[in-house]
């Protein structure tokens, strides 16, 4: 165990002893948020893409801001460059809503797919800015010059933050951005994608801190087969009308976390998941009242663009 993880363990234990409300979440699939090298929490507060509502998404400043706001898990998206480097990006191309080109001009929506980052070296990708252009849907976002970071740099930055601020080590909920129709066009096929991701995670000794999430069950299936100790989160779209049983059958194993669009959540769904030792963590909830409602319903955590709302949700205090 690396030195900085040992420090995080000591800090976590001290905080745990001081906060009697925290309790162990044990069980085969309850290992999420129960690593000896990180904090033990009852309710998982996840910052979506860091804190997209407040800072440029999937950037290190967004992750640092989310930590300042007290999140227990940093949620993010992983993409792959031409030189097989893993960086944070929701799309495998430069989104016209957030991108400024190196020459200071903007990318038009009709052209954004021409900026396929899977065909670009990371040294070129990092010359594009994704924090200066005002976001059309997130007026509260702070504007700053920032590029898409390497996942390895994020790991290092969080490590430094943790040591400086003496806070428990967070978890990293990493989505594999892939789908069958775009294999080898915008991203590697699942096996290569997972192997690249796991190579970095193992190099950084972060196995206990990560959750791998995906809408693409293929990556979760490969991960479960080859790295069964890694936590998994099954992402579910609002238009997926299959039953929970049908979805789990399609996946082929019991995931650590069931992560549906928040409108799909009800008490019956939560009870069914809990009966199978599956945590329920819906996305993306951007209303304090809804956060309170879902927590009282029994969800195990929530993903939000606005982590500051967790303090506003009365039942979370």
C-alpha positions as CSV (number, residue, x, y, z in Angstrom):
1,X,0.0,0.0,0.0
2,X,1.5,3.4,-1.0
3,X,2.4,5.9,1.6
4,X,-0.3,8.4,0.7
5,X,-2.9,5.7,0.8
6,X,-1.8,4.8,4.3
7,X,-2.1,8.4,5.4
8,X,-5.6,8.4,3.9
9,X,-6.5,5.3,6.0
10,X,-5.5,7.0,9.2
11,X,-7.4,10.2,8.3
12,X,-10.4,8.1,7.4
13,X,-10.4,6.2,10.7
14,X,-10.1,9.4,12.7
15,X,-13.1,10.9,10.9
16,X,-15.0,7.7,11.3
17,X,-14.5,7.7,15.0
18,X,-15.6,11.3,15.3
19,X,-18.7,10.8,13.2
20,X,-21.0,8.3,14.8
21,X,-23.4,8.5,11.9
22,X,-21.0,6.8,9.6
23,X,-21.3,3.0,9.5
24,X,-19.8,0.1,7.7
25,X,-21.5,-1.0,4.4
26,X,-20.4,-4.7,4.2
27,X,-21.3,-7.5,1.9
28,X,-20.1,-9.0,-1.4
29,X,-21.4,-6.1,-3.5
30,X,-21.4,-3.5,-0.7
31,X,-17.6,-3.0,-1.0
32,X,-18.4,0.3,-2.6
33,X,-17.4,3.0,-0.2
34,X,-16.0,0.5,2.2
35,X,-12.3,0.4,1.3
36,X,-9.9,0.5,4.2
37,X,-7.9,3.0,2.2
38,X,-10.7,5.6,1.9
39,X,-13.6,7.1,3.7
40,X,-16.5,5.1,5.0
41,X,-19.8,6.8,4.2
42,X,-23.4,6.1,4.5
43,X,-24.6,8.2,1.6
44,X,-22.6,8.7,-1.6
45,X,-22.5,12.3,-2.8
46,X,-21.2,12.2,-6.4
47,X,-20.1,15.2,-8.4
48,X,-21.2,14.7,-12.0
49,X,-18.2,15.4,-14.3
50,X,-16.7,17.0,-11.2
51,X,-19.3,19.7,-10.8
52,X,-20.5,20.6,-14.3
53,X,-23.0,23.1,-13.0
54,X,-20.3,25.2,-11.4
55,X,-17.0,24.5,-13.2
56,X,-16.0,23.3,-16.7
57,X,-16.9,19.7,-16.9
58,X,-14.4,16.8,-16.6
59,X,-11.5,19.1,-15.7
60,X,-9.2,19.0,-12.7
61,X,-10.5,22.4,-11.4
62,X,-14.0,20.9,-11.5
63,X,-12.8,17.9,-9.5
64,X,-11.1,20.1,-6.9
65,X,-14.2,22.2,-6.5
66,X,-16.3,19.1,-6.0
67,X,-13.9,17.9,-3.3
68,X,-14.2,21.4,-1.6
69,X,-18.0,20.9,-1.6
70,X,-17.6,17.6,0.2
71,X,-18.3,14.9,-2.4
72,X,-17.4,11.4,-1.6
73,X,-17.1,10.3,-5.2
74,X,-15.8,12.1,-8.3
75,X,-17.8,11.0,-11.4
76,X,-16.1,11.4,-14.8
77,X,-15.9,10.1,-18.3
78,X,-12.9,8.4,-19.9
79,X,-11.9,8.7,-23.6
80,X,-8.8,7.4,-25.5
81,X,-6.4,9.4,-27.7
82,X,-4.6,8.1,-30.8
83,X,-1.5,7.5,-28.7
84,X,-3.6,5.4,-26.3
85,X,-3.6,7.9,-23.5
86,X,-6.7,8.1,-21.2
87,X,-8.1,11.5,-20.7
88,X,-11.4,13.0,-19.4
89,X,-14.0,13.8,-21.9
90,X,-17.7,13.0,-22.2
91,X,-17.5,12.9,-26.0
92,X,-14.8,11.4,-28.2
93,X,-14.9,14.6,-30.3
94,X,-14.7,18.2,-29.3
95,X,-18.1,19.4,-28.3
96,X,-19.1,22.7,-29.9
97,X,-20.8,23.9,-26.7
98,X,-17.5,24.0,-24.7
99,X,-14.6,24.1,-27.1
100,X,-12.3,26.9,-28.2
101,X,-9.8,26.0,-30.9
102,X,-6.1,26.9,-30.5
103,X,-6.5,29.9,-32.8
104,X,-9.3,31.3,-30.5
105,X,-12.2,30.4,-32.8
106,X,-15.1,28.2,-31.9
107,X,-16.1,24.8,-33.4
108,X,-19.5,24.8,-35.1
109,X,-21.9,22.0,-34.3
110,X,-21.9,20.7,-37.8
111,X,-18.2,20.3,-37.7
112,X,-17.6,18.8,-34.3
113,X,-17.3,15.2,-35.4
114,X,-14.4,16.2,-37.6
115,X,-12.5,16.7,-34.4
116,X,-12.3,13.1,-33.5
117,X,-9.9,12.8,-30.5
118,X,-9.4,9.1,-31.0
119,X,-7.5,10.2,-34.2
120,X,-5.5,12.9,-32.4
121,X,-2.4,12.7,-30.2
122,X,-2.9,13.9,-26.7
123,X,-0.3,16.7,-27.1
124,X,-2.7,18.1,-29.8
125,X,-5.8,17.5,-27.7
126,X,-4.5,19.5,-24.8
127,X,-4.1,22.7,-27.0
128,X,-7.9,23.0,-27.2
129,X,-9.6,24.9,-24.4
130,X,-12.8,23.6,-22.8
131,X,-13.4,26.2,-20.1
132,X,-13.5,29.7,-21.6
133,X,-16.6,29.5,-23.8
134,X,-19.8,30.3,-21.9
135,X,-21.9,27.2,-21.6
136,X,-25.4,27.6,-23.0
137,X,-27.0,25.4,-20.4
138,X,-25.0,26.1,-17.3
139,X,-25.0,29.8,-16.6
140,X,-23.3,29.4,-13.1
141,X,-20.2,27.8,-14.6
142,X,-17.1,29.6,-13.8
143,X,-15.1,30.4,-16.9
144,X,-11.4,29.7,-16.9
145,X,-8.7,28.5,-19.4
146,X,-8.4,24.7,-19.0
147,X,-7.9,21.7,-21.2
148,X,-9.0,18.0,-21.1
149,X,-6.7,16.4,-18.5
150,X,-5.1,13.0,-18.4
151,X,-6.7,10.6,-15.9
152,X,-3.2,10.0,-14.5
153,X,-2.8,13.7,-13.8
154,X,-6.2,13.8,-12.0
155,X,-5.1,10.9,-9.8
156,X,-2.0,12.8,-8.9
157,X,-3.8,16.1,-8.3
158,X,-6.3,14.4,-6.0
159,X,-3.5,12.8,-4.1
160,X,-1.9,16.1,-3.6
161,X,-5.2,17.7,-2.6
162,X,-5.9,15.0,0.0
163,X,-2.5,15.3,1.6
164,X,-2.7,19.1,1.8
165,X,-6.3,19.3,3.1
166,X,-6.1,16.2,5.3
167,X,-9.3,14.7,4.1
168,X,-10.4,11.1,3.3
169,X,-9.5,9.9,-0.1
170,X,-12.5,10.0,-2.5
171,X,-13.7,7.4,-4.9
172,X,-13.5,7.7,-8.7
173,X,-16.5,6.7,-10.7
174,X,-15.1,6.4,-14.2
175,X,-17.4,5.8,-17.3
176,X,-16.1,4.1,-20.3
177,X,-17.4,6.1,-23.2
178,X,-18.0,3.5,-25.9
179,X,-20.7,1.8,-27.9
180,X,-20.8,-1.1,-30.4
181,X,-21.5,1.1,-33.4
182,X,-18.3,3.2,-32.9
183,X,-15.7,0.6,-32.0
184,X,-12.4,1.5,-33.6
185,X,-13.9,4.7,-34.9
186,X,-14.1,6.9,-31.8
187,X,-12.7,4.5,-29.2
188,X,-11.0,1.0,-28.9
189,X,-13.1,-2.1,-28.7
190,X,-14.1,-3.1,-25.1
191,X,-11.2,-5.4,-24.3
192,X,-8.6,-2.9,-25.3
193,X,-10.4,0.0,-23.6
194,X,-10.6,-1.9,-20.3
195,X,-7.0,-3.1,-20.5
196,X,-5.8,0.4,-21.1
197,X,-7.8,1.7,-18.2
198,X,-6.8,-1.0,-15.9
199,X,-3.2,-0.7,-16.7
200,X,-3.2,2.9,-15.5
201,X,-5.4,2.1,-12.5
202,X,-3.0,-0.7,-11.4
203,X,0.1,1.5,-12.1
204,X,-1.3,4.1,-9.8
205,X,-2.5,1.5,-7.3
206,X,-6.0,2.8,-7.4
207,X,-7.9,-0.5,-7.6
208,X,-9.6,0.1,-4.3
209,X,-10.7,3.6,-5.2
210,X,-12.4,3.1,-8.5
211,X,-15.8,2.2,-9.8
212,X,-16.1,1.5,-13.5
213,X,-19.5,2.5,-14.9
214,X,-20.9,2.1,-18.4
215,X,-24.1,2.1,-20.6
216,X,-22.1,-0.4,-22.7
217,X,-22.5,-3.7,-20.9
218,X,-19.6,-5.2,-22.9
219,X,-17.0,-3.2,-21.0
220,X,-18.5,-4.3,-17.7
221,X,-18.7,-7.9,-18.8
222,X,-15.0,-7.9,-19.8
223,X,-14.1,-6.2,-16.6
224,X,-16.1,-8.7,-14.5
225,X,-14.5,-11.6,-16.3
226,X,-10.9,-10.4,-16.1
227,X,-10.9,-8.0,-13.0
228,X,-13.7,-9.4,-10.8
229,X,-12.6,-7.4,-7.8
230,X,-13.2,-4.0,-9.4
231,X,-16.5,-2.4,-8.5
232,X,-19.0,-1.9,-11.4
233,X,-21.9,0.4,-12.0
234,X,-24.6,-0.4,-14.6
235,X,-25.8,2.8,-16.2
236,X,-29.5,2.8,-17.4
237,X,-31.1,5.3,-19.7
238,X,-34.6,6.6,-19.1
239,X,-35.8,5.1,-22.3
240,X,-34.7,1.6,-21.3
241,X,-38.0,-0.1,-20.5
242,X,-36.6,-3.5,-19.6
243,X,-37.3,-4.8,-16.1
244,X,-34.4,-4.9,-13.6
245,X,-34.4,-8.6,-14.0
246,X,-34.1,-8.4,-17.7
247,X,-31.3,-5.8,-17.5
248,X,-29.3,-7.9,-15.0
249,X,-29.8,-11.0,-17.2
250,X,-28.4,-9.0,-20.2
251,X,-25.4,-8.0,-18.1
252,X,-24.8,-11.5,-16.9
253,X,-23.8,-10.8,-13.3
254,X,-24.7,-8.8,-10.3
255,X,-23.1,-5.3,-10.4
256,X,-22.0,-3.4,-7.4
257,X,-24.2,-0.4,-8.3
258,X,-27.4,0.1,-10.3
259,X,-27.3,3.6,-11.7
260,X,-30.5,4.7,-13.5
261,X,-31.8,8.0,-14.8
262,X,-33.4,9.4,-11.7
263,X,-37.0,9.4,-13.0
264,X,-36.9,5.6,-13.1
265,X,-36.4,5.3,-9.4
266,X,-39.1,4.1,-7.0
267,X,-39.3,2.2,-3.8
268,X,-40.0,-1.1,-5.4
269,X,-36.9,-0.8,-7.6
270,X,-34.7,0.1,-4.6
271,X,-36.1,-2.8,-2.6
272,X,-35.4,-5.2,-5.5
273,X,-31.8,-4.0,-5.8
274,X,-31.2,-4.1,-2.1
275,X,-32.5,-7.7,-2.0
276,X,-29.6,-8.6,-4.3
277,X,-27.1,-6.5,-2.4
278,X,-26.9,-3.8,-5.2
279,X,-26.6,-0.2,-4.4
280,X,-28.9,2.3,-6.1
281,X,-27.2,5.6,-7.2
282,X,-29.3,7.6,-9.8
283,X,-28.2,10.3,-12.1
284,X,-28.3,13.4,-12.7
285,X,-30.3,15.1,-9.9
286,X,-30.0,18.9,-9.9
287,X,-32.8,19.9,-7.5
288,X,-32.4,19.9,-3.7
289,X,-36.0,18.8,-3.1
290,X,-35.6,15.9,-5.5
291,X,-32.3,14.9,-3.7
292,X,-34.1,14.9,-0.4
293,X,-37.0,12.9,-1.9
294,X,-34.8,10.2,-3.4
295,X,-32.7,9.9,-0.2
296,X,-35.8,9.4,1.9
297,X,-36.9,6.8,-0.6
298,X,-33.8,4.9,0.2
299,X,-31.2,5.4,-2.5
300,X,-27.6,4.9,-1.6
301,X,-26.2,8.0,-3.3
302,X,-26.9,10.6,-5.9
303,X,-25.0,12.0,-8.9
304,X,-25.4,15.8,-9.4
305,X,-24.1,18.6,-11.5
306,X,-24.4,20.8,-8.5
307,X,-22.7,19.1,-5.4
308,X,-23.5,22.3,-3.5
309,X,-27.1,21.2,-3.4
310,X,-26.3,18.3,-1.1
311,X,-26.0,20.8,1.8
312,X,-29.3,22.3,0.8
313,X,-31.2,19.0,0.9
314,X,-32.6,19.0,4.4
315,X,-32.4,15.3,5.0
316,X,-28.7,15.2,4.0
317,X,-27.7,17.4,6.8
